[in-house]
Every structure is written in C-alpha cells, then in structure tokens.
Amino acid sequence: MLTRKHLLAGAAGVLLLAAPVATIADGNDKERSPQGQYRHNLMEVVKYSFLNVMLNLRGEVSAPADQIAGHAEALATAASMAAGAFEKDTRGEDGATDARDAVWENWSDFSARLATFEADTAALAEAAQSGDRAAIAAAFKKVGGSCKSCHDEYRKD
C-alpha cells in the first residue's frame, strides 16, 4: 500500500532527477556545465574528506579510528578519479569553473601532479588503517602539499 510518505519520496526523486545538473545545491550558486559540476562535486569529496581527517588530527573532534580511516579512504578514492574528471577539456563550455586553462595547456605536468596526489592519498589511507597518529599526520602533510601544488598552478582563486 502506497502511503503519503512513499508518494512524497517518489515525487522528490523525480524532481531531483529532472533538475538541471548545475543547480544541484553545491552551496556556491555557480552555474556549471555538467562536466564542470561533476569535477566540482568530486573535488568537494576530496575537500570534505581532507577536512574531516584534519579535524581529527587536530583533536577538534573525536571520531573512532575506523571513521578516520573511512575519511582517508574516501579521499583516496576521489583522488583516484580526479585525472579522469579533468581529462576532458572544458574551456569551450558554458559555465563557471575553478580550473585554469593551464590544466589542459600543461596536461602532462597537471596529470603528473594528480598521480602524485593519488599516491599520497593512498599512503594516507594505508596509514589511517594502522591507527598510528604520527604516521597519519606525516602522510596527511604530504597530501596537503600535493593539494597546494596543484592549486597554486591550476586553480583559480
């Protein structure tokens, strides 16, 4: 038997699927191309996973070790998809982007930096599995350096 709750849930699902991709709430009101939105969403996973590991390392929040490892694993998984998300040159597409043209003009350097980022996040995920806070902190610092390396060269302010 269908209840009002089921009907509302179904209607909400249809509305979400029918909504333009660029208007899915990302909190910044930028209209992006579908590919740009995909990249942005993936990098948001990176950002929030990184921040959750950081909050735990700083002692600002307390989460069980398996949750820290879960955030590190989410970060590593998203990092493993980053090159594929940027591979398509979207400079000619309508919509906002945080990526500089240099991403595609210097693809070999950019993709090499992403490969380093992927390796660094995989090492963080492995360290997080161990529960050794010193190892996690050292690996986390390397990930931060990888992030900064790309952002300095390839991300708009």
N, C-alpha and C positions, 0 to 999 in steps of 0.2 A: 504494500500500500504506500502510495506516494504521500508524503506529508508536506506541509508548507516549507519546512526546513529543507527537504530534498529539492523542491521546486526552486527555492531561492538559491541554493547552492548550484544547481544546474544553470539557472539564468546568469548567475555571476560568472560561471565558467565560460558561457557563450560570449558574454560581454568582454571578458578578458581576451579571448581568442580573436574577437573582432576588432579590438582596439589597435590603433596604429602602433607599430613597434616602438617608434620614437617617443611615444607618450607614456610608456610604462614607467611608473614612478621610479626615477633614479635620484630624485631629490635636488636636481640642479636646473631643471626647466630648459635644458638644451635640447633642441630637436636634432636628432642624429639620423644618418642613413641606417638601414638595417645592419649592414656590416659594421658600421661605426658603433652602433648600440651594442652589438654582440661583443666587440672588443672592449668597450667600456664596462659592460657587465662582468666580463672575465677579469678585468683588472680591478674591479671592485671586490671580487672574491679574494684576489691577492691582497688588496689593501686591508680589508677587514680581518682576514686570517692573520696577517702580519701584526696588526694592531692588537689582536687578542693574545698572541704569543707575547708581545711586548708588555701588555698589562700584567700578565702572569709573571714574567721575569722581573719586572719592577716591584712586584709584591703589592700592586694596587688592587688586584683581585686575587682570589684564591680559587683555583679550579683543580679538580683531580688530575693527576698526571696523564691519564688517558685522554682527557679533554684537550690538554696542551698538545699532546701527540696528534689528536684529531685536527686541530687547527693547523699544525705544521704539515700534516698530510694533505689537507685541503689546499694549502698554499702551494705545495709541491705539485699537486695535480693540476691546479690552474696554471702554474708556471710551465708545465709540460705542454700546455695547449696554446701558449702565448704566440709562438712563432707562426703557427697555423692561422691564428686570428689576425695577424698583421700581414700575412703573405700577400693578400690581395691589395693592390694599390688603389686606394680610395680617394686620391686627390681630386679627381674629377666629379665626385659625387656631391650632391647637395647635403647639407647638414653639418652640424658642429663636430669638431674633433679636437682631441688634445694632442694628437700626433703631429709632429712637424714633418714637412716634406722630406727632410733628411732621412727619415725612416727608409723610404724607397730609393732615394738617391744614393744612400750608403748601405744598401741592404746587407752586404757581406759583413760589415762591421756590426750593424744592428743585430743581425741574426747570430753572430758570434757572441755578442753580449747576452742575448737571450739564452744561448746554450750554456753560458757560464751561470746565469741566473737559475736555469733549470737544475744544473748540477749542484749549485749552492743550496737550493731549496730541498733537493733530495737528501743532501747531507744533513740539513736541519731536521727533516722528518725522521731520519735514522737516529740522530742524536736525541730527539724528543722521545723516541721509543725506549731509549735507555733510561730515561728519567734523570740523568746526570745533568744537574742545572748548569754546571760550569761548561760542559760540552755543548749544551743547548745554547747558552749565551754566546759562546765563541762562534758557533755555526750561524746564529741569528745575526751577529755582527757582520759576517760575510754576506749574508743575504741583503742586509741594509746597504752595504757597499755596492752590490750588484744593482739594486734598485736605483740608487743615486747615480751610478754610472750611466744608465740609460736615460733617466730623467734629465740629467744635465745636458745631454746632447740631443735627445729625441722627443722630449715632451714640452709642449707649450706651457707657459706659466699661467 
